[in-house]
Amino acid sequence: CLLLLLLLLFIPPLPTAVSSPETFAFDLASLSFRNLTLLGDSDLRSGAVALTRDSSVPSSSSGSFLFNLPIPFFDPSSNLSFSFSTRFSFSITNPSPGSPGDGLAFFVSDLSAFRGLFNSSSPSTNSSILAVEFDTRSGANHVGLDIGGLIPIKSSDLSPFAIELKSGKAITAWIEYLRDEKSLKVWAGNSSLKPERPVLSANFDLSRYFEHSMYVGFSASTEGGTEVHTIESWSFRTFGFPAIDGHRQSSHNISNGSWSAFPTSPVVDEGKSSHKMTVLCLGMVGLVFFGIALIMFAFMLVRKRMVSREGQQVILNGLRQFRYQELSSATKGFNVNRIVGAGAFGTVYRAVDPKTGTALAVKRSKKSHQSKNEFLAELSIIAGLRHKNLVQLQGWCSEKGELLLVYEFMPNGSLDKFLYSEADIGLSLALDWTKRYSVAVGIASALTYLHEECDQQVIHRDIKTSNIMLDGHFNARLGDFGLAKLLDHDKSPDSTLTAGTMGYLAPEYLQYGRATDKSDVYSYGVVILEVCCGRRPIEVKDGHANMLINLVDWVWGLYSKDRLIDAADQQLNGAFDVESMLRLLLIGLSCANPICTDRPSMRKVLQILDHEAEPIVVPKLKPSLTFNSSAPLALQDIVLDCYESQVSSKSSD
């Protein structure tokens, strides 16, 4: 039987009774904390909701989430209920197939269902709960209907429908209850097209199980296994109540989705004044408790979201404030054996959260005024950014003179490790052409989001292979926002100091010290050439410090001789698609064009990568750019700085 963990962290009480029924609908294209209440181990990951922890070690993990507004399901004055339908996509993956979990369930329940922990040893007897479960326990592969408890009253095997719940593939389900027909049907499929034949059909009058207002959501459990349950999309609506007054329609936006309420005319019944008085009293009591809970919740939220910065406030959107002792314990006292990286900001440690067992990356700053400024800049920017190709910030800490950022852990480390590892040639082989092309698309998507889709434009200023992380599936995540600048759109930041990494800096940025989205595009172009060629931006030829090879110049030289394909990384041994290799090399050159106005936007780059636009015409000869005498850095300073950085990097390895 499916384990449902519905542990109440914070759910506002049901509102007082209203005098008219309502229909209700929402469609969340991108789920967020503003729309949902997350319970147990569930968390938001790149626009989807993971209900259980991602762990290769068998453990008990349970989580739930629900839409955080109560939805009208039943009108007691007319003794009629609504019909409803829902559509959602989910996936069940398992790092250790020999250690299955329980599966997941969609539920409709009143508030009382959230007052405890329900499992197979203590089954729920709540009559106001409906659950449609997708069960994987003990090798099961079925869909079941639970009403008033956790024992399925009807189930159906999904194997005849060519559906394997534990395949890891996205599965779409449709659930529909029709009040007039007293029937509930479930459809499921491996595509977004609704099948003609339902996988489960049952005839029940659910009106007697519905309360006036109910909550809808999902729950999942591993119960000693390693399954990871993810809800990728979800829409829901109620319908079918008679005499809806369409002239009084009102709607409200919620994040990227919306819900709409359509109230009918008030129903007046003078014979129920005593009942109304009781309802009014209960409503007042509910409001008092709601007010107290709201104040406590607001206090906790403000405490988590505010950090001091020289008398100013930095808003932290939904981040966890860690205690120093927690992070010290999680890193074994910041043990040197836990170090996984180092940069200008400080040192990065691998940590294990003692509460959840989740792997984390803790960035510990150097103790200086400059690093504190970088810390606060990074914190204020990335706290509000959410994209599947950005490294997700989990929390922060500012205690004992320490500045620490806590990120989700990227098990495969940084991209440069796979491109340039001299100690382990197998790393280069692991990063095949398909993964490399996916990296290019992922970072282009992240930069399109930063440049064009945020409320304020974000210029990263330090795009390089060591700042591109790879998750467990080799998906690219752009990280390290320590040098990023938050801008109003169409405004350029002026800087008296050039920041970033030599070899990735655009010529105009070196000349004027002014970072723009076009300077990010240049850095992206250099990274793309690295991905294609397996070469660093600036390399020393035959060990001679005064003989340097610039990657952009080298590739452009081959292109001018119609030998562009010769730039392909020899480590690939020819195992790549020639057309996509040439496409990516040309994108790299067009982005690394010395003339900034000739570089494409990141949205244009993404369209080319997705074959939605034709590649940009790249001149055979590299365009020349004339510098004036006031350039802050000479070319020799640049290449020597890059050479010294490479020598320093190798010695630290």
TORDREN-639423 format. One record per residue (C-alpha): x, y, z. Coordinates in pm, whole numbers, plus 50000, padded with zeros to 5 digits. Example, Ala and Ser with C-alpha at 12.3 -4.5 7.8 and 13.67 -1.06 7.14 Angstrom:
<atoms>
512304955050780/513674989450714/
</atoms>
This chain:
<atoms>
500005000050000/501215035249919/502685054250214/501265089750231/503205114350443/500985144750489/502725162250777/501365197350840/504135223650834/501945253650766/498515253250608/496065281950660/492745270350805/489765266650578/488015299850523/484695306650686/481635294250500/480605314850199/477055320750083/477595309849726/479345280949550/482275286749317/483945269649026/487715268649042/490565263248795/494325267248776/497065258048533/500615261248666/503105261448382/505875267448635/505325257648997/506695280449271/506625283949648/504035311449612/501535286749472/502285256249683/502725243450035/505625218550045/505625191750315/508205166850434/511105161650190/509465178049887/511245206949721/511085228049408/513635218749140/513845237748814/510115243648773/509125208648889/508405194749236/510495165849368/508475147849636/511315126249772/515075129649817/517535119649546/519735093749715/521645063449592/521485048749943/518185032450049/516425054450302/512955064750405/511905096850236/508385110850215/506985143150087/503795160149978/502735192749825/499375208849772/497885239249608/497705263149901/494155276049848/491125255549960/488895246549665/485055245049685/483845209649616/480385207849772/477435231049842/475555219450154/472545241950085/471755223749762/473435190749857/475275191149525/478965186349451/481175197749168/482645176048898/486395179248858/489225170248624/492995171948655/495945165748426/499535161148542/502855147348422/505175128448654/508235106248652/509575079748889/513315073448868/515425050249077/519235053349121/519195018249268/516594997049080/516924968949332/515544991549605/511975001449506/509725026049686/505985030849719/505095053049423/503015084649439/499395095849467/497125124749371/494775133249659/491725154149744/491315159050118/489955181850387/492285198450640/492005170550900/493985147150675/497085167850749/497065162751126/499335132751134/501385105850969/499475078450787/501105046150679/500345009650638/500715003051009/498295030251107/495835033450819/493745064650787/490025062650855/489375097750732/486205096350522/487005129450350/490005118150150/490195105949793/493485093349647/494455079649307/497725061249361/500355049949115/501795020849311/505305006149267/505604988149601/507054952849588/507224952549210/503684965549162/502824985648852/499224995748900/496875024748951/494445023149242/491535042849384/491415049549761/488375064949927/488345072650299/491555053450369/494735039050225/493405005150112/492585006249738/488934998149670/489704992949302/492964989249110/494194981848760/497474968148625/499194992748390/501354967348205/498684959147940/498654996447858/502434996247789/503055018848090/505965011848323/505865035048625/509515029348719/510865035648368/512015070748458/510145084548157/507535111948180/504005097948224/500905119348178/497715111548372/494185124948346/491595120648624/487945130348576/484945127848808/481455134648664/478865141748934/475805134348720/477165100648603/478705092848946/481775080048766/485515084748813/487925076148530/491705076448505/493705077948182/497485074548157/499975074447873/503575079647772/502785110447562/500805142647600/497915128647395/495015115747603/494285078947525/490755068747429/490605040047679/490865047548054/493195026248267/490725027048558/486985033148573/484805032448885/481205042148965/480895060249298/478955089449431/481765110349578/479405137749700/479165121550044/482955122050076/483335158749982/483425186950233/482545222550135/486225230850074/489035206150009/492735206649928/494315190049624/497915178449587/500365149549561/502215126849802/504985100849763/507215078349970/510275056349928/509715036650254/513285023850265/513925026349889/515645050749655/512845061849423/512685098449325/509175111049246/508785142949043/505675162148935/506585181048619/503295198348529/499775200748670/496405216348591/493105212948778/489505225048750/486075219848899/482965223548685/479375213148638/477655233548913/474315247548789/473325284248772/476835299048760/476635336748715/479185344148441/478605381948467/480375383248806/483525365748696/486765375648869/490245362548817/493595364948991/497065356948863/499305333249053/502945332548943/503155318548590/499795301348617/496415313548729/493265304148912/489835318148848/486805320049076/483285324948940/480825333249223/477095329249182/474385351149330/474065349049710/471695322649848/469555336150134/467745312550372/466125329550673/465325295950830/469005289250890/469915319951098/470965298151390/473235278251164/474715310551025/475425323151376/477315291151454/479245294351130/480005330851210/481385321851554/483495293951413/484705317451143/485795343451399/487685317051597/489285305351275/490315340651188/491975344851528/494005313051485/494785322751128/496025356751242/498295341251505/499665315951256/500155342950995/502125364751238/504355335351337/504865325650975/505665361450875/508185364351160/509955332351054/509915342450688/511325376950755/514035362150974/515065338750694/514905364550420/516775393650574/520525397050612/522415428150712/524585445750457/526115477350601/522805489350734/520805477550431/518565446950389/519015418650139/515835398850065/516305361250058/513485344549871/512655311550035/516255303750138/517245284350446/519425302150700/521935276550822/523705278351155/527475278451146/527615247351362/525395228851114/527725236050823/530845228951026/529425195051120/528285188250763/531815194350631/533585175850916/534965208451050/535755221350697/538125192250651/540635195450365/539485161550238/536065176950172/537425204049939/536005200749587/537035234249440/538515268549499/538215302549334/538545339749382/535685339349631/537045311649849/536935273949896/534095249849813/533455219750038/531305189149991/528845186450278/526175162150393/523125176650564/522855157050893/519075162050899/518255149450550/521385131550428/521355154050119/524695162749958/525425200149951/528205223049833/529325249350084/531245279449954/533375294850230/534615330050162/537985345250229/537875369150522/538215402750353/536085433050280/536115425449908/534895389749953/532085401650178/530925425049903/531085396249655/529155374249896/526345399549935/526255406349561/525955369349482/523365363749752/521095392449652/521145382349286/520785344749282/518235342949564/515605354449316/516765334249014/515225300848923/516145282148606/516905245748536/520365254748403/521465275848700/523065261049011/520345264349276/521175282649597/519825263849900/520785286650187/523355308950354/525155316450679/526835347250823/528275339151166/531625339551349/533085362951088/532355336850820/530385341650497/529005309250356/526715300050067/525055266150042/524255251749697/522835219549564/525765195849507/526815188449150/528185152749158/530045155448827/531875187348916/532845213848662/533025211848283/536755219648263/537545188048461/536115166748178/537695187147898/541215189948038/541865161848285/545345149048214/545265123848499/542115105648385/541585102548010/538295085048079/536745118048185/537075131847833/535545100247690/532615103047934/531765137247787/530645125047444/529385147447166/525725144647262/526515156647615/528715184847483/525965197647253/523515195647544/525915216747753/525915243447481/522115244147470/521785244747850/524115274247903/522515293247613/519135288047779/520465300348115/521975331647961/518805339047765/516965338148097/519495361048269/519675386047983/516045387847871/513615369948098/514395383548445/512665414248585/516115430148587/518835419948346/521715400348499/525205402448348/527275373048470/530755386548377/532655354248453/531425327348215/534055300048184/534245262248186/535205260748555/531965279348642/529795255048444/528795225948664/527425192048561/524735174048760/524365136448789/522895134348438/525495157848282/523005186348255/524855219548250/524335244248537/525825279148530/527145289748869/529355314649056/527505347649043/530135364949257/530955389448977/527415392948840/525705426448813/521985432448837/520795458348588/517685475148461/517125463948101/518855485347834/521345500148085/525075492548092/527155490548410/530245511948432/533215497348614/536625512348679/538125477748725/538025449048477/536735417548648/536615382348513/539085356948375/541625363748101/540975345147779/537215349147820/537055387247829/535625406047531/537955431747369/535665461147445/535435450147808/539225450547838/539295484247665/536595502747857/535925481548165/532225480748079/530345447548099/527245442147886/525205412547768/527445412847457/530525406747673/528745376347820/528035364747463/531765367047385/532665345747687/529995320547586/531555318747238/534955310347387/533375283147602/531655268247295/534975266547110/536505249147412/533665223747411/534185216747040/537975217247032/539045204947376/541535233747397/541955261547653/541285297947550/545015305747558/547615278247551/551385278647573/553025264147264/555665237847337/556205251247689/557505285047572/555955313447771/556445338047485/554705315447231/550975315647296/548055302047095/544755320647112/541865296247060/539625320946876/542455330146636/543375293446581/539815282846493/539275313346272/542515305046090/541255269946010/537905284245901/539615308545660/541345278245499/538065258445471/539395233845730/536985242246013/536195205846086/539895200546173/539225220446492/537155191846635/538545176746957/540795147146875/539635130247198/536255124547033/537935101446779/535495112946510/532445101946715/530345132746643/527795145746397/529675166846143/526755190246075/526155198046443/529925201746504/530205227646226/527065244946350/528505248046700/531925259846579/530305287246370/528165297846666/531345300046875/533055322146616/530005344546569/529755349646947/533515356446975/533425382746701/535725411546808/533065436346695/530425434746967/527555447846751/527995418046516/527515392446792/524105375546814/521855377547119/521675346647340/518055341347233/519205340246870/521935315446965/519395293247140/517135293946833/520055283546610/520985255046845/517365243146845/517255244946462/514625272346480/516825297846298/519525297046034/523155300946146/524675335546126/527035341845834/530585343345973/533265362045771/536135340445654/538695364745792/538535375046155/537385411446178/539995435446312/539385459346599/541415490646661/542265499947022/543135534647137/546185542147348/544205544847671/543585507447691/543875496548056/545725464347973/548275456447705/548055423847511/551295411247666/549835417448014/546795397347919/548585366647784/551165366248063/548415368248321/546645339048153/549875318948134/550635324948503/547075314648593/547495281448405/550825274348575/549295282448914/546315260048839/548515230548741/550725234349048/547655234449275/546435202249110/
</atoms>
